[in-house]
Each structure stands twice: as C-alpha cells, then as structure tokens.
Amino acid sequence: MRFKKYLNEFSTAKATNMEMSIVQAWNHDTLSYPDQQKQALETVNFLKKQRVNGKAKHLGSGSYPLSKIWIKYGGTNSTPKTDLIIGKYKISLKKEGPSQLMSGKKGESKATFFSTLQNNDEITKDVLKESEIFLNKFIEKGISKLNITGIKASSQDIPEKKIVKDAEKLHKQFTVYLKNVFNNYEFIRNAIVAEAMTGDIKFNKGDGSASHLLIFGENNKFHDTHNKNYVSDISSKAKINVSFKSTSSTTKAKGKMYTFFSVVRLLNNHITKETKNYEGILLTEGIIKNIINNIKTWFNKIIGNIKKWWKESIENIFIFFEIEPKLTISNVSF
C-alpha cells in the first residue's frame, strides 16, 4: 500500500495505534500492531536523528487536569495535546495533511480566546485603551452635543432617542473595531495558534501540553511548538475567525455594575431629571452649560468605577459591552 493512500485511510483509532507503536518501538518492546512496525521504526530513527532521547511513554486519549482559567471560561475537553512523551519532549503527533488545532465546541472556543488574552499584556492594553477612547467619544456624542436648541425651546424636548441612536451606532463601531483587531493583528493570531497547538494555558504547561510537534509521512518533520517563527508560519496557513454576537447580560462585580446599554438608559433618566430642575425657566447658555457639567460629572463617576472593573479582567470589557466572542480555526495542512 502506498503511504499516501495509507494516510488517507488513517482513522483516529489508527492514529492512537501509531502513537503506541512508536512508543513500543522506541522502548524496544513488542509491537501490539505489527503491521505498523515499518512506519514506527522509520519514525523512531527520524527522532533519534533529531537528538531526541529518554524513555518513551504513551499518553493516548486520557484525561489531564485543566487549569482554573480554562474551567472558568467553560472549557471541558481534558484530552491532552501531547500524544507521547520521550524524555523531556512532550510530543503531539500529526500526520501529513489537514489537521484540527482546536475543538469547535463553544467552551473550548471561549476558553482559548479569553485565556490567550489574559496572558497577553499587549492585547489587553490595546483593547483597554480603545475602550476608554470609545467611552470618551460616547460622552461627547451623548452629552456635550445635545440638541441645545431643543433644550432652549422646552425642558421637555430632550432628545433621549438621539442618545440611544448614537449609542447603538457607537456600539456597532466598537464591535467592528474588535473584529478587525482580532482578525487582522498578527501577534493576536499567533498567540491563539500557539495556545491551540501547545495547550500551555489549558494544562498549566503540564504533561497534557505539547512542547513539540511530530509530523510523519513521506517527509517527517519535527518542530518546537514554542518557536515563534514556526508558530507564525502555521498562523499564516490557518484561517482564524473571531466573530462577536450581542448578549443581554446582568453584570455582577464589586458593588453595583452596569452594562453599556443600562448606562445609556440611566443617562437618559438623569438628563430628564436635570432638565426638570429648570422646568418653566428660560434656559440660558449658562444654565445649559451647568446641566451638561452636572450630567458629565455624574456620568464620569460611573465610568470611573467601570474602568477600574475593566482592569481586573479583559473579559469584563466584553461583559460591559454585552459582546460574546466566538473563535474558529480551520484545519491546518501540515
């Protein structure tokens, strides 16, 4: 049988059998699957040329402890990234051709996304900075640029609808910003791919996480999964997509916390309250300025608390804006 045909027929069960065969051949044990002896010996000889040494152990499809952060974000798949260990080398075995880097399940997607962000200060700082800029824009659009003519004409003619409309528009703009950041920035793509390959965060760099990638076939290859150039190469081949869907959530933090649109509703109420204090009085430029300053002071107190909460976890930014990320990575050809 030609090797390419063999690869095409390669099933999950046969992959597990091959992992076992490599370990048995390495340890000079009798192979449980003699028909794989030739392939196993070729792979063993290849690894020795890469100066791999030590005792071999097969991990198979066992279960390994997940990190607290992984469990926090809903990840449940405890199958290790590592298939076999030889000495200090924790090896993930891949056959030539398309291969899955990450499970498509919701929990795994969310855990990969947020755990990667939590471990990347560069990403966190960029998103945090843009979030604050976004809110400053909202302050300008929602408060400073109220319809002054409408306020002068009547204290009842406060353009709440305009504020909500501006809020929805800005919210969409912020969602577009997030989508562009997570789909176009190379360092983010690389961080996601690195975690999908290694499972370092998922398994706390324990035995379940892979330090090396062994690709076997007509052209055997052996790669360090922490090599930045190799990660970048795999990232360029992978089709990564981060999409966002709106959610309706109740946010709980230290004390009372709000979501973006709940703050918008409160802002409308506060504008109405402030202007009613001057009901029946001709609104001069000075009174209008005082109204706006009072609203801005009130608003900034809320935003100050929210910004402190954001800094506790980047996930809090997504909770505040009621946005849930969904991460997908297409099969990568090795």
Wavefront OBJ file of the C-alpha trace (Angstrom):
o trace
v 0.000 0.000 0.000
v 1.396 3.402 -0.949
v 1.965 5.678 2.030
v -0.297 8.460 0.703
v -3.158 6.002 0.447
v -2.345 4.814 3.952
v -2.579 8.376 5.238
v -5.934 8.958 3.567
v -7.334 5.902 5.317
v -5.827 6.896 8.640
v -8.548 6.968 11.318
v -8.497 8.267 14.890
v -8.150 4.710 16.168
v -5.205 4.073 13.853
v -3.619 7.351 14.973
v -3.749 6.127 18.579
v -2.318 2.792 17.492
v 0.537 4.567 15.705
v 1.359 6.599 18.794
v 1.508 3.372 20.796
v 3.605 1.664 18.138
v 6.171 4.487 18.129
v 6.479 4.290 21.912
v 6.833 0.491 21.844
v 9.402 0.616 19.042
v 11.348 3.291 20.917
v 11.389 1.226 24.114
v 12.265 -1.986 22.145
v 9.002 -3.596 23.223
v 6.916 -5.991 21.164
v 4.512 -4.033 18.982
v 0.813 -4.538 19.625
v 0.211 -3.759 15.937
v 2.936 -5.494 13.908
v 1.597 -4.091 10.627
v 2.773 -0.643 11.783
v 6.313 -1.734 12.562
v 7.882 -0.281 9.427
v 6.279 3.144 9.925
v 7.054 3.141 13.653
v 10.734 2.243 13.153
v 11.143 4.898 10.468
v 9.702 7.489 12.831
v 11.908 6.315 15.702
v 15.049 6.557 13.553
v 13.989 10.024 12.423
v 13.527 11.196 16.018
v 16.947 9.877 17.020
v 18.473 11.942 14.218
v 16.806 14.956 15.864
v 18.754 14.032 19.023
v 15.631 13.091 20.941
v 16.461 10.795 23.847
v 14.978 9.340 27.010
v 12.291 6.837 27.985
v 9.068 6.906 25.962
v 5.533 6.971 27.378
v 2.182 6.923 25.561
v -0.495 9.322 26.826
v -3.270 8.301 24.452
v -6.723 9.792 24.960
v -6.520 10.031 28.738
v -7.724 12.914 30.851
v -5.430 15.599 32.279
v -6.177 18.362 34.820
v -7.443 21.594 33.308
v -6.266 24.977 34.584
v -8.601 27.102 36.685
v -8.777 29.765 33.972
v -9.807 27.152 31.396
v -12.606 25.848 33.591
v -13.685 29.428 34.373
v -14.399 30.093 30.701
v -16.295 26.861 30.138
v -13.598 24.602 28.684
v -14.247 20.935 29.483
v -12.213 18.885 26.991
v -9.392 17.372 29.075
v -7.850 15.286 26.280
v -4.123 16.176 26.211
v -2.404 17.956 23.339
v 0.514 15.619 23.978
v 0.271 12.135 22.482
v 3.563 10.698 23.661
v 6.480 11.754 25.858
v 10.088 10.873 25.178
v 12.445 12.162 27.841
v 11.824 15.919 28.086
v 9.936 16.051 24.786
v 6.141 16.247 25.034
v 5.133 15.350 21.505
v 1.914 15.965 19.587
v 1.725 13.553 16.664
v 0.235 14.734 13.360
v 0.004 13.021 10.008
v 0.723 14.873 6.809
v -2.306 16.741 5.528
v -5.161 18.700 7.148
v -5.404 18.532 10.921
v -7.532 20.179 13.588
v -5.804 22.539 16.028
v -8.767 23.307 18.255
v -12.130 21.819 19.117
v -15.049 23.777 17.688
v -17.071 23.471 20.884
v -18.309 26.703 22.445
v -16.489 26.185 25.750
v -13.156 25.460 24.070
v -13.578 28.463 21.777
v -14.303 30.870 24.627
v -11.585 29.408 26.857
v -8.956 29.665 24.098
v -9.973 33.252 23.339
v -10.064 34.658 26.865
v -7.151 32.671 28.305
v -4.965 33.897 25.427
v -5.976 37.491 26.140
v -5.380 37.143 29.872
v -1.807 36.057 29.171
v -1.038 38.780 26.638
v -0.487 42.248 28.104
v -0.115 43.796 24.656
v -3.612 42.720 23.628
v -5.133 43.756 26.948
v -3.569 47.233 26.893
v -4.671 47.885 23.301
v -8.286 46.852 23.886
v -8.457 48.666 27.232
v -7.098 51.864 25.678
v -9.541 51.722 22.760
v -12.434 51.012 25.126
v -11.659 54.173 27.075
v -11.362 56.204 23.852
v -14.716 54.768 22.796
v -16.389 55.861 26.021
v -14.897 59.335 25.720
v -16.466 59.548 22.253
v -19.763 58.489 23.785
v -19.508 61.233 26.390
v -19.046 63.768 23.616
v -21.879 62.431 21.469
v -24.214 61.610 24.325
v -23.766 64.726 26.434
v -21.742 67.601 25.028
v -23.502 67.526 21.699
v -27.075 67.513 22.949
v -29.574 69.429 20.871
v -29.078 72.796 22.593
v -31.804 74.427 20.500
v -34.257 71.762 21.622
v -33.309 72.257 25.268
v -33.751 76.032 24.956
v -37.183 75.634 23.433
v -38.526 73.350 26.143
v -37.142 71.343 29.034
v -39.421 68.507 27.866
v -37.805 68.373 24.449
v -34.745 66.366 25.485
v -33.521 64.163 22.644
v -33.323 60.828 24.507
v -33.967 58.966 21.277
v -30.959 60.631 19.699
v -28.748 59.495 22.575
v -29.919 55.889 22.212
v -29.412 56.069 18.448
v -25.895 57.461 18.918
v -25.188 54.744 21.483
v -26.269 51.965 19.120
v -24.179 53.448 16.324
v -21.076 53.694 18.504
v -21.668 50.196 19.858
v -21.617 48.814 16.312
v -18.442 50.783 15.576
v -16.763 49.309 18.648
v -17.800 45.780 17.621
v -16.269 46.386 14.169
v -13.068 47.585 15.861
v -12.868 44.390 17.926
v -13.464 42.192 14.881
v -10.699 43.978 12.935
v -8.246 43.714 15.837
v -8.736 40.017 16.445
v -8.821 39.022 12.794
v -6.066 41.218 11.378
v -3.363 41.615 14.021
v -0.624 39.032 13.507
v 0.531 38.877 17.137
v -3.019 38.024 18.241
v -3.363 35.316 15.594
v -0.009 33.885 16.647
v -0.977 33.850 20.325
v -4.206 31.999 19.563
v -2.474 29.449 17.329
v 0.295 28.917 19.889
v -2.242 28.038 22.581
v -4.245 25.851 20.196
v -1.069 23.887 19.394
v 0.526 23.673 22.829
v -2.290 23.799 25.391
v 0.176 25.545 27.729
v -2.513 27.644 29.416
v -5.113 24.893 29.245
v -2.908 22.359 31.075
v -0.680 24.727 33.071
v 2.315 23.550 30.991
v 1.887 20.091 32.489
v 2.170 16.739 30.692
v -1.035 17.487 28.791
v 0.615 20.395 26.954
v 2.785 19.776 23.876
v 6.329 21.117 23.584
v 6.968 19.607 20.147
v 5.081 18.651 17.020
v 5.958 15.488 15.113
v 4.582 15.299 11.589
v 5.069 11.940 9.966
v 4.543 10.803 6.419
v 6.667 10.763 3.322
v 8.562 13.717 4.787
v 8.904 13.530 8.557
v 9.167 16.852 10.387
v 9.854 17.787 13.999
v 9.117 21.261 15.357
v 9.394 23.124 18.630
v 5.895 24.490 19.298
v 7.417 27.469 21.130
v 9.478 28.548 18.149
v 7.986 31.925 17.210
v 8.919 31.589 13.530
v 7.198 28.219 13.289
v 4.093 29.468 15.125
v 3.938 32.424 12.739
v 4.204 30.070 9.754
v 1.322 27.902 10.988
v -0.697 31.029 11.825
v -0.313 32.283 8.255
v -1.757 28.987 6.970
v -4.663 28.867 9.389
v -7.971 30.553 8.726
v -8.805 32.191 12.025
v -12.088 33.986 12.541
v -13.273 35.826 15.621
v -16.881 36.926 15.456
v -18.992 38.614 18.093
v -22.635 38.286 18.988
v -24.641 40.600 21.200
v -25.837 39.276 24.524
v -28.172 40.507 27.168
v -26.408 40.046 30.447
v -26.629 41.072 34.071
v -23.200 42.102 35.265
v -22.161 41.454 38.835
v -18.924 42.782 40.259
v -17.830 44.527 43.450
v -20.872 46.561 44.387
v -23.202 47.518 41.567
v -22.045 47.377 37.979
v -23.754 48.224 34.716
v -23.705 47.137 31.101
v -23.300 49.676 28.322
v -26.964 49.999 27.417
v -28.097 50.095 31.045
v -25.785 53.092 31.472
v -27.361 54.666 28.389
v -30.825 54.250 29.925
v -29.639 55.741 33.194
v -28.098 58.628 31.285
v -31.434 59.390 29.650
v -33.144 59.357 33.037
v -30.512 61.626 34.516
v -30.798 64.121 31.651
v -34.554 64.288 32.182
v -34.061 64.759 35.928
v -31.503 67.532 35.476
v -33.589 69.485 32.982
v -36.766 69.168 35.078
v -34.984 71.127 37.789
v -35.241 74.113 35.436
v -38.779 73.448 34.213
v -40.636 76.665 33.411
v -37.393 78.661 33.451
v -35.915 80.101 30.288
v -32.807 78.051 29.627
v -29.863 80.330 29.028
v -26.440 79.271 27.773
v -25.213 79.372 31.378
v -27.971 77.076 32.644
v -27.444 74.689 29.738
v -23.717 74.569 30.478
v -24.471 73.828 34.132
v -26.856 70.995 33.154
v -24.249 69.451 30.885
v -21.496 69.750 33.520
v -23.716 68.082 36.152
v -24.526 65.245 33.759
v -20.863 64.804 32.813
v -19.811 64.707 36.500
v -22.440 62.058 37.260
v -21.547 60.052 34.155
v -17.795 60.160 34.796
v -18.245 58.791 38.319
v -19.972 55.724 36.895
v -17.399 55.355 34.118
v -14.537 55.695 36.612
v -15.829 52.680 38.536
v -16.374 50.743 35.318
v -12.811 51.403 34.137
v -11.453 50.078 37.452
v -13.571 46.964 36.978
v -12.300 46.536 33.397
v -8.713 46.422 34.616
v -9.489 43.381 36.773
v -10.080 41.252 33.674
v -10.338 41.917 29.954
v -13.423 39.681 29.993
v -15.186 42.429 31.931
v -14.897 44.734 28.899
v -16.816 42.208 26.810
v -19.392 41.761 29.574
v -19.903 45.527 29.815
v -20.452 45.914 26.078
v -22.639 42.780 26.049
v -20.488 41.094 23.397
v -19.657 37.388 23.336
v -16.715 36.212 21.202
v -16.740 33.107 19.035
v -13.432 31.752 17.804
v -12.964 29.289 14.947
v -9.770 27.895 13.438
v -9.944 25.945 10.196
v -7.989 22.729 9.726
v -4.314 23.414 9.048
v -2.335 21.452 6.490
v 0.905 20.110 7.971
l 1 2 3 4 5 6 7 8 9 10 11 12 13 14 15 16 17 18 19 20 21 22 23 24 25 26 27 28 29 30 31 32 33 34 35 36 37 38 39 40 41 42 43 44 45 46 47 48 49 50 51 52 53 54 55 56 57 58 59 60 61 62 63 64 65 66 67 68 69 70 71 72 73 74 75 76 77 78 79 80 81 82 83 84 85 86 87 88 89 90 91 92 93 94 95 96 97 98 99 100 101 102 103 104 105 106 107 108 109 110 111 112 113 114 115 116 117 118 119 120 121 122 123 124 125 126 127 128 129 130 131 132 133 134 135 136 137 138 139 140 141 142 143 144 145 146 147 148 149 150 151 152 153 154 155 156 157 158 159 160 161 162 163 164 165 166 167 168 169 170 171 172 173 174 175 176 177 178 179 180 181 182 183 184 185 186 187 188 189 190 191 192 193 194 195 196 197 198 199 200 201 202 203 204 205 206 207 208 209 210 211 212 213 214 215 216 217 218 219 220 221 222 223 224 225 226 227 228 229 230 231 232 233 234 235 236 237 238 239 240 241 242 243 244 245 246 247 248 249 250 251 252 253 254 255 256 257 258 259 260 261 262 263 264 265 266 267 268 269 270 271 272 273 274 275 276 277 278 279 280 281 282 283 284 285 286 287 288 289 290 291 292 293 294 295 296 297 298 299 300 301 302 303 304 305 306 307 308 309 310 311 312 313 314 315 316 317 318 319 320 321 322 323 324 325 326 327 328 329 330 331 332 333 334
